[in-house]
Amino acid sequence: CKVMHLLFRTILVLNLLASAVSFECGHRFGLFRNPYDCTSFYQCDEWWAIKKNCSSGTWFDEEGHICNWPEYVKCWEELECMYYDQEAAPISEDVRSQRQSTCMFNHVVAESVEPGRKKNPLNVKIVEEILTEEIFIKAFPNANAPYTYTNFLKALAPFPSVCKTEIHCKQELATMFAHFQQETKIEMENCFVCAYCKTWLHWSVNTYRCNPTKRYYGRGSVKLQWNDNYGAFSQAMYGDPRVLLDNPDLVATTWLNFASGIWFFVAPQPPKPSMLDIVSGSWQPNEAEIAANILPGLGATTMVINGAKECGPNPSNPTASLNRQRYYTSFAGALGLDISGEKLDCKDMLPFSTAGSANPAIYWDPDYNCRLVNWQTAFSALVDGNYQRCLDSK
């Protein structure tokens, strides 16, 4: 009995230690909101902070010191986006800088978003001022049922760096919509009975194991395809790759249809920068990119999406870039965006290369003791918690 009692006490202490994080109690006792997550809070006891979760579907209300229904709680619009592993993970300055634009909120922030809701996140409110539902419907008169204005606003909520300011928001929206329009309008080479499972990549097999009853063909606003992309998006959005690997249709039937496209817009693909960084001006071409005629503008974002398939002197799809330019010009007009002087085409561009300015090491590789590397693995340093997942996979 003494052994069992000691074991129980040991487990209890370990659980308490696991729950304690670097949160400083402002008072000796009390309940305090988590500054980075509406669905949890901290209980301070003798200056010791223990993290606790609200019941499903509720948020912590600091005024009432209770977990309440979201409509009665002011929360997400005041939160600061952060990475919980910022101190523990060995990240570089390049990764630290990139994380400023790739930081994501928990997916639950999207669930309560509705047009006109006073407690919508700040970036959603900015979009509502710029892009009304009327403009949205006129821009997409033939959109499939799940592609609604409400779903677009929901999809924006987890990405606070998108439309963070009014200055760049119109250009970000026009760029995204131009690419969404092209990707959803074309008839993709989708094989609906094919698995789209990358069995030849060991890291894909180990981390993003395919569900044999599911197919990972193109879905959503950028036609998300292949198991590793579904798994990576699911990890970033839910903290669990299995959510979308086991339920890939959610990318087509819910607000994830737009969110998958926004995730692709925000995420860099070294040696290619993210489209968001191109639009916001965070990315600036170096000598190698200038020599390759890769200059800021829509054309560079097209190079990010499809490279030589649509860009350069002899693309295999010579009309796609022209379509994107036409859609972009139309959306810019609808939003009142001046795009004069912007480089819209990519016909004279060479592909991004490792000599460019956007080739940081942003992946942890378990085969190299989870050091940062330049090649792709299952553990992006831009996704919170992936360093520990890398260590656990060894």
N, C-alpha and C positions, 0 to 999 in steps of 0.2 A: 504493500500500500504506500509505504514511504517513497519507493521508487516511482510509482505512478504519480504520486503527488508532486514530486520533484520534476518529473517529466512535464506534467501539466503546467507548472509554474514557469519552466524553461520555455515552453512553446508560447505561453502568454507574453513573456518578456520579449521574445523574438518578434511576435506579431506587433507589439507596441513599438518596438524599434523600427520595424518595417513601415509602420504608419507615420512615424515622426519624420518630418522633413525640415528644411531650413526655413521655417516660418517663425518669425519673432513675435511672441505674444506682447501685445500692447498693455495688457493688464494681467494680473496674477491668475485670475479666474475669468471664465466667460466663453462665449461662442462668437467666432469671427469668420467672416466670409473668406473663402479662398480667392485671392486676387486674380487667379488665372482660370478659374473654373466655377461656373454658376451652380453646378450640381453637387458640390461638396463644400465642406466648411471645416474649421479647426476648433477643437475644444481645448482650451487652455486650463491646465490644472497645476498650480504651483510653478507657473512659467513654462510648463512642459506642454508642447503642442502636439495633439493627436488629430490626424486627418480622418474625417468621417464623411460618408456619402449620404445624400438625401435619397428618399425613396424614389423609385422610377417615375419620371414624369414631373418631378417637382424640383424647385430651385431654392437655394438658401436666401432667406429674407433677413438681412442684417438688422433692419429696423425692429422687426418683431422677434428676432432670434429664433425663427422656426423655418422649416422647409414648407414652401407654399406653392400654389399653382403659378406658373410663369407669368400669367397676365397681371398678377398682383406684385410682381417683383421687378425692381430695376436692377439689372445686372450686366448683361453682355455689353451694353453700350459704354460701360465704364471700365471694362477689363483691358488689361495689357497682355498682348500675346507673348508667350515665352516658351522656352524649352526647359523641361524639368531636369534634363541631364546636362545642362550648360556647364555645371561645375565638375561633374564626375567624368564626363567623356573627354578624351584627348582631342580637341578640335583645333584646327588651324585658324589663323586670322581670315583666310579666304572663306572657310566654312562659316565662321562667325559673321562675316559680312553678308554672305549669301542667305543665311538664316533670317536676316531682317526682312527679306521679301518673300520667303517661303513658309514662314511661321503660320500654323493653322490652329483654329479653335476646334474644340470638340464638336463632333457632328450634331450634338443635340441643340446647338445654337440655331440651327436651321429650322427645327421643327415648329417653333413659335412665330416665325416670321410671317407676316401678312402685310399686304399693301396698306400703307397709311398707319400702321401700328406705331404708336409713339415710342415704344421701347425697342424698336428695331435697332440693330447695330449701326454705328455711325456710317460705315461705307454703304450700307443698304439705303440709309436715308439720303445720302448724296446721290445715289443712282436714281432714287425716286424723284428727286428734284430735276434731274437731267433727262431721264427716260421715263415718260409717263406710260401708263398702260395703253393709252390711245396710240402713241407713237409705236409701241411694241407690236400691237395688233396690225397696224398698217404696214410695218416692216415685214411681218411674218403672217400674211393673211391665210396661208395654206398650211400652217404648222400642224403637225400631228398632235393629238389630244394632250399628251404629257408635256409638250413644250409650251407651257403657259408663263405668263408674266409672274405669277406667284412663285412658280417653281424656279424661275430665274433668280428672283430675289432671295429665295431660300438658299440657292446654290452659292450665292455671293457671300453669305454670312460667315462661313468658316474661313474665308480668305481676306483678312483685314487689310492686306497690302494692295488688293485690287480696289480701285476707286477710293484710295485712302484720302486723296485730295481732289478738289474739283478741277485743278489745273490739268491733270492728265486723264481724268476720267472719261471724257468724251472720246479721246483717241484710243484708250484702252477698250471701250465698248465697241467702237467702230471696227477696230482690228479683230477683236474676238468674233463679232457677228459676221464679218466678212469670211473668216475661216470656217465658222460654224455653218454658214450658208453653203459654202462650197462642199464641205465634207458631208453634209446631210443631203445635198441635192444630187451629187453624183451617185451612180450605181457602183458600189464597191464590189470588188472581187471577193464577195462573201460566199463561202461554202457552208451552208447552214447545217450540213451533216458532218462537217469536219471538226475535229476537236480543238484545233489551234492550241495545242499543248506542246511546249518546247521540251521534249524529252531528251534532247541532246545537250542541254545546259545543266550541269550538275547542280549549280546553285539554284536554278529555277525548279528543278525536280525536288530538291531537299526542302526549300522554303515555301514555294508556291505550288505545292502538289495539286495536280489536277483532280477534280471530281470526275470520275469516269462517266457519270450520267449527265454532265454539263458540257456545253460548247462555248468557246470563248471567241466567237466571231464578233465583228464590229458592231458596237452599240453606242448610243449617246451622240452628243454634238460633235465629237471628233472621231467617232467610230472606234472606240477603245477595243483593242484586239490583242489576243494572245494571253495565256494564263499569267505570265510574269507581270504584265501591265495591270490586269485585274487585281492580282495579289498586292502589288505595290500601291495601287490606288486605295485598296481596302485597308491596308496597313496604315497609310497616311490619314485616312478619314475615320476609321473605326479602331485603330490600334490592333487589328486582327485581320490577317489576310484571308481567313476562312469565310468571313461574312460575304464577300462578293465572289470568291471562288466557288462557294456553295450556292450562291443566289445571284448569278450574273445578270439575270433579267431585270434586276433593280436598276441597272445602269440605263435601261431603256424606258422603264415605266414610272420612275419617280424623279424627284429633283436632282438625283445623281446624274441624269442625262446632261444637264448643264454643268454640274459640278465636276464631272470627269473632264470636260473641255477646259474649265477654268484651272483645274489642277495641271493639265498639260500646258496651259498658257503660263503658269507660274513656275513650273519646274524646269531647271536648266538641264541640258543634255550635253555635257562636255564632249567635244570642244565647242559646242553651240551654246550660246547664252539662252536664258529664258526669253520668251517673247515679251513678258512684262518688263524685263530689264531693258530691252531694246526700246520699247515704247516710252518708258519712264525716263530714259536717259542715263540710267545707272550703268549700262554697258556703253563703252566708247571704243571704237575700233582702234587697234594698234597698227603698226606699219604693215604687218603681214596682211591684215584684213583690208586695209586701204588699198594695198597692191592688188588684192583680189576683188576690188570694187564692192566690198560688203560695207555698205554705209547705212546709217540709221534710217528707218522707214518701213513701210509695209513690205517692200521687197525682201528685206533681211528676215522678217518673220516668216515669209513664204519659204525662204531657204532653210529656216529652222524646221519647218513642217515636213517638207518633201525633198529638199535638196535638189540634186541633179534631175530628178523626175520632172520637175517643173521649171527649173532654173538653168542658166547657162545657155550656150549657143545652140545645143541640140537636145532639148529635153524630150523624154519619151511621151510626156503629156503636154504638148505645146499650148493648149488653150486654158489650162487650169489657172495659171498665174493671171491671165487676162480676166478670167472670171472673178478672181479674188479682187483685182483692182476695180472692176466694175461695181462689185458689191460694196467695197470699202468706200468708194466715191459716193455711192447712193446713201449709205448709212451716215457718212460724214455730213452730207447735205441735210439729212433728216435731223441730225443733232446740232446743226449750226457750227460745225467744226471746219476751220480753215486748214486745208491740206496743201496749199500752194507751195511749191518748192520741195515737197517731200518726194523721196525716191520710192516710187510705187512698184517698179518692175525689178526683176532679178535676172534679166536675160544676159547681162554682161558680167554676172557674178561667178566666181569660182567657189567651191564648197568651203565651209569652215574647216580649219585644220588645227593641228596641235600647236602650230606656231602662233595661233591667235591669242586673244586676251582672255578667253573664257574657257580655260582648260585646267581648273583647279582639281586637286584630288578630293573628291567628295564621297567616296565609298570606303567603308571598312571591309577588309577582306579577311575572313577567318583563316584562310590558308597562309596568311602573312601576319599571324598573331593580332589580327584586327587592327592593323595599321591602315592609315588612309592611303588609298591608291587612286590612280587615274582611270582605271577600267571599271566597268559596271559590275556590281555584285548585288546581292539581295539586300544589302544593308547601307542605304543612303544615309549619310551624316546629316541630311536635311530633314530626316524624320525622327521625331522625339523617341528616345528609348532604343534606337537601333544598335547603339554600341553594346548595350547589355545583351541584346538579342544575338549579336555577333559572337560575343563571348560564350553565350549559352549554347551556340550551335557547334562549337568546336569539339 
